[in-house]
Amino acid sequence: MDASILDLRYKTRDMLKALENREPVIILYHGKPKGTIVPLPGGTKTRVRDHRFFGMSKREKASVKGIMSRLRSGRHDF
């Protein structure tokens, strides 16, 4: 599939469908190829429980409010 810069913004769904069909997407700028988006090898479907944050509340002893406060805080609290 060929896609212009505007297609990146307005036709994202079509581009994702092409990637699901294992088709590379060539990005065009003024009609000239500038880059390629290729599908990941082995498919893109991942399981939620494989994500590193899944089940994190089981390991945490702090309250949900405390965890969220820590995650939302800045890098360096002085």
N, C-alpha and C positions, 0 to 999 in steps of 0.2 A: 504494500500500500504506500502511496506517496501522499504526504501531508505537508501543507504549507504552514507557515508560522501561525496564521490565523486559525488553522485547523487544530492546532495544539490547544487553543482556548475554546473554540466553539464546537468541535467535533471529537472531543475527548472520548466519548462513549464508543464511537466508531473505531477509534484507534485501539482502545482496549479490547474490543471484539476481535479485531485483526490479530492482536497479540495472543488472545485466547485460542485462535485458530492456528497458532504457531507461524504466523506470517510477520516478517520484519516490517517496520514502518520507517520509510526514508523521509527525513525532514528536509524540505526545500525552502530556500530563501532566494527570492527573486528568480525562481525557476531552476536554481542550481542546488544540487545536493550538498547539504552541510553536515549531516550526521544521520545515524541510524539507531533506532530503538529495536533491540532484538528480544525475543521472548527468552525467559530463563530456561535453562536446561532442566528437563524433568518436570515441567509444569510449574504453575505458580500457586497451586492450592496447598495451603499449610493448615495445620490443625491449631485451634486456639490454645489448646493445652501445651503446645510446644513453645508458646511465647514465654519469654523469661519472666513476665509479670504475672502469669497465671498462677494462682494459688499463693501469692505472696502474703496474703493476710493470714495464712496458716502459720507462717514462720514468724510473723510480727507479733510482738507482745503489746505494742502501743495501740491506742485507739485509732479508729479510722480518721478522726479529726486530727490527731497528732501526726499520722502518716502523711495526710494530704498537706498539712502545714509544712512539714519537712520537705516534701516534693516541690512545693510551690515557692519555698524560700530561695533567696539568692545563693549564689555560689559561696560567697564569703560574708557571713553575718558578723559584723564587728560590734 
